[in-house]
Amino acid sequence: MKIIILGAGQVGTSVAEVLASENSDITVVDIDEKKLEDLRDRLDIGIVVGEASHPEVLAQAGGEDADMIIAVTNSDEINMIACQVAYTLFHTPTKIARVRSVGYLSHPQLFTQEALPVDVLISPEQLVTDYVQRLIEHPGALQVLDFAGGKVQLVAVRAYYGGPLVGHELQTLREHMPGIETRVAAIYRRGQAIVPEGNTVIEADDEVFFIAAKRHIRVVMKELRRLDKPVKRVILAGGGNIGVRLAKALENKYQVKLIDHNPLRSEKISAELGKTIVLHGDAADEELLLDENIEHTDVFCAVTNDDEANILSAMLAKRLGAHKVMALINRSAYVDLVQSGIIDIAISPQQATIGSLLTHVRRGDVTAVHSLRRGAAEAIEAVAHGDKDSSKVVGRAIEDIKLPPGTNIGAIVREDKVIIAHHDTVIESEDHMILFVVDKAQIPEVERLFQVGVTFL
């Protein structure tokens, strides 16, 4: 697949790194020549220096025969115009644009073939907002990912000493929870992936990914760790796009306070928000946090544009007694470093965005992709089509499907019914299958499973 990426910022670079490792033909366009050359030194890609929306620049990047354009510059307007140029001049089949402004996003009629021909809109701010909201709804989870329109969730938790299942084999899970169906999709122990078997014993500190119907998630979490109390009080640091979106999403269910250092911005968002208490000040000010009862705060979430400020304010909030702290971190090098210490959850906008982009890059009918473990693993929702003669999965029991090493099927959604996968479960046409792929190098093999052939021997 020939893909042009417009913008060599953090998202563009992350996407290029992922796609270049998958044998796609990648060209990156940016006005910063040094940034592009640094990228080319690390990756097997083409580069073009120039304005991303200019016709001659897109032509130089190979627009005439590109399969896809991913416009992720820092300008909404450049991203949208680039898609317009690609559609008008080159008839590019798939055009993806990152659009941040709510002013544009609130008018979906703008994004049609007759107006602005953008096939897929990506809003990192909204993706991060949804991600944080799910974590707050499931206290104690490290990750919560939706599949099949939210009917099924994949949840990562850290097994705690004293958890009912810790020290026991996985096959005893069903005895602990009669009537509750779940499947452990993967276990990470000291950073290494373990393919779960019936006799696998859960150890304290294991990072356990399990899949279940949304309504059963809390019951399953209780088996692996002490359940945290439901969240009541939330403090957000940063009144930018993400902070305001989060406040709007949370203020009707939780007691929300938002801290911003800019007095004019604080006044503006105070008028915009209904129930959120907006405070003007520095989120790393110990006195301010103590005045706002940080020791009784369930979640402190730092979402400013400054990684260092987010890290420091979250560390301070934790030291002062906040139960759980999260920090938005753009630099991928910081993420693992930070999450292994005082900060409970490091939020990476790139990881959230990449999953959304990969959904449209994957071959076969893939309806959702979530990038996990800093891109090393993936969770995929794919739709089975065809019949036993034309498909490698339809009409076959799971034990008879030749899954790549380290890949397992966790659940199936058939119409509105959630079916937790067992070895003898038979796949039907139009089933939505949720797969966990421990080694991303196996993705091409997984894709081939879901490509329908004219004949299949």
C-alpha positions as CSV (number, residue, x, y, z in Angstrom):
1,M,0.0,0.0,0.0
2,K,1.3,3.4,-1.0
3,I,0.7,6.0,1.8
4,I,1.6,9.7,2.0
5,I,1.8,11.1,5.6
6,L,1.5,14.9,5.8
7,G,3.3,16.2,8.9
8,A,6.3,14.9,10.7
9,G,5.2,15.9,14.2
10,Q,4.7,13.4,17.0
11,V,1.7,11.8,15.5
12,G,3.1,11.7,11.9
13,T,6.4,10.3,13.1
14,S,4.7,7.6,15.2
15,V,2.4,6.6,12.3
16,A,5.4,6.4,10.0
17,E,7.4,4.2,12.4
18,V,4.4,1.8,12.7
19,L,3.6,1.6,9.0
20,A,7.3,1.5,7.7
21,S,7.7,-1.7,9.7
22,E,4.8,-3.3,7.9
23,N,6.3,-3.1,4.4
24,S,4.1,-0.2,3.3
25,D,5.5,2.3,0.8
26,I,5.7,5.5,2.9
27,T,6.5,9.1,2.0
28,V,6.4,11.8,4.7
29,V,5.9,15.5,3.8
30,D,6.9,18.4,6.1
31,I,8.4,21.9,5.9
32,D,11.2,21.0,8.4
33,E,14.0,19.4,6.3
34,K,16.1,18.4,9.3
35,K,13.2,16.6,11.0
36,L,12.5,14.7,7.8
37,E,16.2,13.7,7.3
38,D,16.4,12.5,10.9
39,L,13.3,10.3,10.2
40,R,14.8,8.9,7.0
41,D,18.0,8.0,8.8
42,R,15.9,5.8,11.1
43,L,13.3,4.5,8.7
44,D,13.0,3.1,5.2
45,I,10.8,5.9,3.8
46,G,10.7,8.7,1.2
47,I,10.7,12.3,2.2
48,V,9.5,15.5,0.5
49,V,10.2,19.0,1.9
50,G,7.3,21.5,1.3
51,E,3.9,22.7,2.2
52,A,1.6,19.7,2.6
53,S,-1.4,21.2,0.8
54,H,0.4,22.4,-2.3
55,P,-0.5,20.4,-5.4
56,E,3.1,20.3,-6.7
57,V,4.3,19.0,-3.3
58,L,1.7,16.3,-3.2
59,A,2.5,15.3,-6.8
60,Q,6.2,15.1,-5.9
61,A,5.3,12.8,-3.0
62,G,3.6,10.4,-5.4
63,G,0.0,11.6,-5.1
64,E,-1.0,10.3,-8.5
65,D,-0.8,6.7,-7.4
66,A,-1.2,6.9,-3.6
67,D,-3.7,4.6,-2.0
68,M,-4.1,6.8,1.1
69,I,-3.2,10.3,2.4
70,I,-2.9,10.8,6.2
71,A,-2.9,14.5,6.9
72,V,-1.7,15.1,10.5
73,T,0.0,18.5,10.3
74,N,-0.6,20.9,13.2
75,S,-3.1,22.9,11.1
76,D,-6.7,21.7,10.6
77,E,-7.0,23.9,7.6
78,I,-3.9,22.5,5.8
79,N,-5.1,19.0,6.6
80,M,-8.5,19.6,5.1
81,I,-7.2,21.5,2.0
82,A,-4.7,18.7,1.4
83,C,-7.5,16.1,1.3
84,Q,-9.4,18.4,-1.1
85,V,-6.4,18.7,-3.4
86,A,-5.8,14.9,-3.3
87,Y,-9.4,14.2,-4.2
88,T,-9.7,16.8,-7.0
89,L,-6.3,16.2,-8.7
90,F,-5.4,12.6,-7.9
91,H,-8.7,10.9,-6.9
92,T,-6.9,9.4,-3.9
93,P,-9.1,6.5,-2.6
94,T,-8.7,7.2,1.2
95,K,-8.2,10.6,2.7
96,I,-7.7,10.8,6.5
97,A,-7.4,14.2,8.3
98,R,-6.6,15.2,11.8
99,V,-9.1,17.9,12.8
100,R,-8.9,19.4,16.3
101,S,-11.3,22.3,16.3
102,V,-14.7,21.6,17.8
103,G,-16.0,24.4,15.5
104,Y,-15.3,22.1,12.5
105,L,-16.2,18.8,14.1
106,S,-19.6,20.0,15.3
107,H,-20.6,20.4,11.6
108,P,-20.3,16.9,10.1
109,Q,-22.0,18.0,6.9
110,L,-18.8,19.8,6.0
111,F,-17.0,16.5,5.5
112,T,-18.7,15.1,2.5
113,Q,-17.5,14.4,-1.1
114,E,-19.4,17.4,-2.3
115,A,-17.9,19.8,0.4
116,L,-14.6,18.8,2.0
117,P,-13.8,15.2,0.8
118,V,-12.4,13.8,4.0
119,D,-13.2,10.1,4.4
120,V,-12.0,9.7,8.0
121,L,-11.7,12.4,10.7
122,I,-9.2,11.8,13.5
123,S,-9.5,13.9,16.6
124,P,-6.7,13.0,19.1
125,E,-8.2,15.2,21.7
126,Q,-11.5,13.3,21.6
127,L,-9.8,10.0,21.5
128,V,-7.8,10.9,24.7
129,T,-11.0,12.2,26.3
130,D,-12.8,9.0,25.7
131,Y,-9.8,7.0,26.9
132,V,-9.5,8.9,30.2
133,Q,-13.3,8.7,30.7
134,R,-13.2,4.9,30.5
135,L,-10.4,4.7,33.0
136,I,-12.3,6.9,35.5
137,E,-15.4,4.7,35.0
138,H,-13.3,1.6,35.8
139,P,-11.1,2.5,38.9
140,G,-8.1,0.2,39.1
141,A,-7.8,-0.5,35.3
142,L,-4.6,0.4,33.4
143,Q,-6.4,0.3,30.1
144,V,-10.0,0.0,29.0
145,L,-10.7,-0.6,25.3
146,D,-14.1,-0.7,23.5
147,F,-15.0,-3.2,20.8
148,A,-18.3,-3.8,18.9
149,G,-19.7,-0.4,19.8
150,G,-18.9,-0.8,23.5
151,K,-20.6,-4.2,23.9
152,V,-17.2,-5.9,24.6
153,Q,-14.3,-4.4,26.5
154,L,-10.6,-5.4,26.8
155,V,-9.3,-4.4,30.2
156,A,-5.8,-4.4,31.6
157,V,-5.3,-4.6,35.3
158,R,-2.3,-5.3,37.6
159,A,-2.9,-8.4,39.8
160,Y,-2.5,-7.5,43.5
161,Y,-1.3,-9.5,46.5
162,G,-4.4,-11.0,48.1
163,G,-6.5,-11.0,44.9
164,P,-8.8,-14.1,44.9
165,L,-7.2,-15.5,41.7
166,V,-3.6,-14.7,42.5
167,G,-1.6,-17.9,43.0
168,H,-4.3,-20.0,41.2
169,E,-4.6,-21.5,37.8
170,L,-6.7,-19.6,35.2
171,Q,-9.0,-22.6,34.7
172,T,-10.3,-21.9,38.2
173,L,-11.7,-18.6,37.1
174,R,-15.0,-20.1,36.1
175,E,-15.5,-21.7,39.5
176,H,-15.0,-18.2,41.2
177,M,-17.6,-16.6,38.9
178,P,-20.4,-18.9,38.0
179,G,-22.5,-17.5,35.2
180,I,-19.8,-14.9,34.2
181,E,-18.0,-15.5,30.9
182,T,-14.5,-14.0,30.5
183,R,-11.2,-14.9,28.8
184,V,-7.7,-13.8,29.7
185,A,-6.2,-12.7,26.4
186,A,-2.6,-12.0,27.5
187,I,-0.4,-11.8,30.6
188,Y,2.7,-9.7,30.9
189,R,5.1,-10.7,33.6
190,R,8.2,-8.4,34.2
191,G,7.7,-7.0,30.7
192,Q,7.5,-10.4,29.0
193,A,4.4,-11.8,27.3
194,I,3.0,-15.1,28.5
195,V,0.4,-16.9,26.3
196,P,-2.3,-17.8,28.8
197,E,-3.2,-21.5,29.2
198,G,-5.6,-23.2,31.5
199,N,-2.8,-24.2,33.9
200,T,-1.2,-20.7,33.9
201,V,-0.9,-19.4,37.4
202,I,-1.5,-15.7,38.0
203,E,1.3,-14.0,40.0
204,A,1.1,-10.7,42.0
205,D,2.2,-7.8,39.8
206,D,1.2,-9.6,36.5
207,E,-0.4,-7.2,34.0
208,V,-3.4,-9.2,32.9
209,F,-5.5,-8.4,29.8
210,F,-9.0,-9.9,29.9
211,I,-12.0,-9.6,27.7
212,A,-15.7,-9.7,28.7
213,A,-19.0,-8.2,28.0
214,K,-19.1,-4.6,29.4
215,R,-21.6,-5.5,32.1
216,H,-19.3,-8.1,33.6
217,I,-16.0,-6.1,33.7
218,R,-16.3,-5.0,37.3
219,V,-17.0,-8.6,38.6
220,V,-13.9,-9.9,36.7
221,M,-11.7,-7.1,38.0
222,K,-12.6,-8.1,41.6
223,E,-11.0,-11.5,41.0
224,L,-7.7,-10.0,40.1
225,R,-7.3,-7.1,42.5
226,R,-9.0,-5.3,45.4
227,L,-11.7,-3.1,43.8
228,D,-11.1,0.6,44.1
229,K,-14.0,2.7,45.4
230,P,-16.0,4.4,42.7
231,V,-14.6,7.8,41.7
232,K,-16.3,10.9,43.1
233,R,-13.8,13.7,43.0
234,V,-11.6,14.6,40.0
235,I,-9.1,17.4,39.6
236,L,-7.9,18.3,36.0
237,A,-4.8,20.3,35.4
238,G,-4.9,22.2,32.1
239,G,-7.7,24.1,30.4
240,G,-6.8,23.3,26.8
241,N,-8.9,21.3,24.4
242,I,-8.5,18.0,26.3
243,G,-9.1,19.5,29.7
244,V,-12.3,21.3,28.7
245,R,-13.6,18.2,26.8
246,L,-12.9,16.0,29.8
247,A,-14.6,18.5,32.2
248,K,-17.7,18.5,30.0
249,A,-17.7,14.7,29.8
250,L,-17.3,14.2,33.6
251,E,-19.0,17.1,35.3
252,N,-22.5,15.6,35.4
253,K,-21.3,12.4,37.1
254,Y,-18.4,13.6,39.3
255,Q,-17.3,16.5,41.3
256,V,-14.8,18.2,38.9
257,K,-12.3,21.0,39.5
258,L,-10.1,22.3,36.7
259,I,-6.9,24.3,37.2
260,D,-5.4,26.6,34.6
261,H,-2.6,29.1,34.8
262,N,-4.0,31.6,32.3
263,P,-6.4,34.1,33.9
264,L,-8.3,35.0,30.6
265,R,-8.5,31.3,29.6
266,S,-9.8,30.4,33.1
267,E,-12.6,33.0,32.8
268,K,-13.6,31.8,29.4
269,I,-13.8,28.1,30.3
270,S,-15.6,29.0,33.5
271,A,-18.4,30.5,31.5
272,E,-18.3,27.5,29.1
273,L,-18.6,24.8,31.7
274,G,-21.7,24.1,33.8
275,K,-20.8,22.4,37.1
276,T,-17.0,22.3,37.0
277,I,-15.2,24.6,39.5
278,V,-12.5,26.4,37.5
279,L,-9.4,27.6,39.5
280,H,-6.8,30.0,38.2
281,G,-3.4,28.9,39.4
282,D,-0.4,26.6,39.0
283,A,-1.3,22.9,39.2
284,A,2.2,22.3,40.7
285,D,1.5,24.7,43.6
286,E,1.5,22.6,46.8
287,E,-0.5,25.2,48.7
288,L,-3.2,25.4,46.0
289,L,-3.5,21.6,45.9
290,L,-3.7,21.3,49.7
291,D,-6.4,24.1,49.7
292,E,-8.4,22.0,47.2
293,N,-8.3,18.9,49.4
294,I,-5.9,16.9,47.2
295,E,-5.7,14.2,49.8
296,H,-9.4,13.4,49.3
297,T,-9.2,13.5,45.5
298,D,-9.8,10.2,43.7
299,V,-8.2,11.1,40.4
300,F,-5.8,13.8,39.5
301,C,-5.3,14.1,35.7
302,A,-2.7,16.5,34.2
303,V,-3.4,17.3,30.6
304,T,-1.5,20.5,29.8
305,N,0.6,20.8,26.6
306,D,3.8,20.5,28.7
307,D,5.0,17.0,29.4
308,E,7.3,18.1,32.2
309,A,4.6,20.2,33.9
310,N,2.2,17.2,33.7
311,I,4.7,14.8,35.2
312,L,5.7,17.2,38.1
313,S,2.2,18.2,39.0
314,A,1.0,14.5,39.0
315,M,4.0,13.4,41.1
316,L,3.3,16.2,43.6
317,A,-0.5,15.3,43.7
318,K,0.4,11.7,44.4
319,R,2.8,12.7,47.2
320,L,0.1,14.9,48.8
321,G,-2.4,12.1,48.9
322,A,-4.3,11.9,45.6
323,H,-5.5,8.3,45.2
324,K,-4.7,7.9,41.5
325,V,-2.7,10.2,39.2
326,M,-2.6,10.3,35.4
327,A,-0.3,12.4,33.2
328,L,-0.6,13.2,29.5
329,I,2.8,12.5,27.9
330,N,3.7,13.2,24.3
331,R,7.3,12.0,24.3
332,S,7.2,8.2,23.9
333,A,10.6,7.9,25.7
334,Y,9.0,9.3,28.9
335,V,6.0,7.0,29.0
336,D,7.6,3.7,30.2
337,L,10.0,5.6,32.5
338,V,7.1,7.5,34.2
339,Q,4.5,4.8,34.5
340,S,6.9,2.4,36.3
341,G,7.2,5.0,39.2
342,I,4.9,7.3,41.1
343,I,2.5,8.1,38.3
344,D,-0.2,5.4,37.9
345,I,-1.1,5.9,34.3
346,A,0.8,7.7,31.5
347,I,-1.5,8.7,28.7
348,S,0.0,8.7,25.2
349,P,-2.0,10.6,22.6
350,Q,0.0,8.9,19.8
351,Q,-1.0,5.4,20.9
352,A,-4.7,6.4,21.0
353,T,-4.4,8.0,17.6
354,I,-2.4,5.3,15.9
355,G,-5.0,2.6,16.7
356,S,-7.7,4.7,15.0
357,L,-5.5,5.2,11.9
358,L,-4.6,1.5,11.7
359,T,-8.2,0.6,11.5
360,H,-8.3,2.1,8.0
361,V,-4.9,0.7,7.0
362,R,-5.5,-2.9,7.8
363,R,-6.4,-5.3,5.0
364,G,-9.6,-7.4,5.4
365,D,-12.7,-6.0,7.1
366,V,-11.2,-4.6,10.3
367,T,-13.5,-2.3,12.3
368,A,-11.3,-1.5,15.3
369,V,-7.6,-1.5,16.2
370,H,-6.0,-0.7,19.5
371,S,-2.2,-0.4,19.7
372,L,-0.9,-1.8,23.0
373,R,2.3,-2.1,24.9
374,R,3.8,1.0,23.1
375,G,2.9,-0.5,19.7
376,A,4.4,-4.0,20.4
377,A,1.0,-5.7,20.5
378,E,-2.4,-5.0,19.0
379,A,-6.0,-5.9,19.8
380,I,-8.1,-6.1,16.6
381,E,-11.8,-6.4,15.8
382,A,-12.3,-8.1,12.4
383,V,-15.4,-9.3,10.6
384,A,-15.6,-12.8,9.1
385,H,-17.1,-13.0,5.6
386,G,-17.8,-15.7,3.1
387,D,-18.3,-19.4,3.7
388,K,-16.3,-22.5,4.4
389,D,-15.0,-22.6,0.8
390,S,-14.0,-18.9,0.5
391,S,-12.9,-18.1,4.1
392,K,-10.1,-19.4,6.3
393,V,-12.2,-18.9,9.5
394,V,-16.0,-19.2,8.6
395,G,-17.4,-22.6,9.4
396,R,-14.4,-23.7,11.5
397,A,-14.0,-24.2,15.2
398,I,-11.4,-22.0,16.8
399,E,-9.1,-24.9,17.5
400,D,-9.0,-25.6,13.8
401,I,-8.1,-22.1,12.7
402,K,-4.3,-21.7,12.1
403,L,-3.7,-18.7,14.2
404,P,-0.2,-17.1,14.2
405,P,2.0,-17.7,17.3
406,G,1.0,-15.6,20.2
407,T,-2.4,-14.7,18.7
408,N,-5.7,-15.7,20.3
409,I,-9.4,-15.0,19.8
410,G,-10.9,-13.6,22.9
411,A,-14.6,-13.0,22.1
412,I,-17.1,-13.0,19.2
413,V,-20.0,-10.6,18.8
414,R,-22.8,-12.3,16.8
415,E,-25.6,-9.8,16.1
416,D,-26.1,-8.4,19.6
417,K,-24.9,-11.4,21.5
418,V,-21.4,-11.5,23.1
419,I,-19.8,-15.0,23.0
420,I,-16.6,-15.6,24.9
421,A,-14.4,-17.8,22.7
422,H,-13.7,-21.4,23.5
423,H,-11.8,-24.0,21.5
424,D,-14.9,-25.6,20.1
425,T,-16.7,-22.3,19.2
426,V,-17.6,-22.3,15.4
427,I,-17.2,-19.0,13.5
428,E,-20.1,-17.9,11.4
429,S,-20.2,-15.4,8.6
430,E,-20.6,-11.7,9.8
431,D,-19.2,-12.6,13.3
432,H,-17.1,-9.8,14.8
433,M,-14.0,-11.4,16.2
434,I,-11.8,-9.7,18.8
435,L,-8.2,-10.9,18.6
436,F,-5.2,-10.2,20.8
437,V,-1.9,-10.2,18.9
438,V,1.1,-10.3,21.2
439,D,3.7,-9.9,18.4
440,K,2.8,-7.2,15.9
441,A,5.0,-8.9,13.3
442,Q,2.2,-11.5,13.0
443,I,-0.3,-8.9,11.8
444,P,0.0,-9.7,8.0
445,E,-0.8,-13.3,8.8
446,V,-3.9,-12.3,10.8
447,E,-5.0,-10.0,8.0
448,R,-4.8,-12.9,5.5
449,L,-7.1,-14.9,7.7
450,F,-9.9,-12.4,7.0
451,Q,-9.4,-11.9,3.3
452,V,-12.0,-13.8,1.3
453,G,-10.8,-15.6,-1.7
454,V,-12.6,-16.6,-4.9
455,T,-11.6,-20.1,-4.2
456,F,-9.9,-21.5,-1.1
457,L,-8.3,-24.9,-1.0
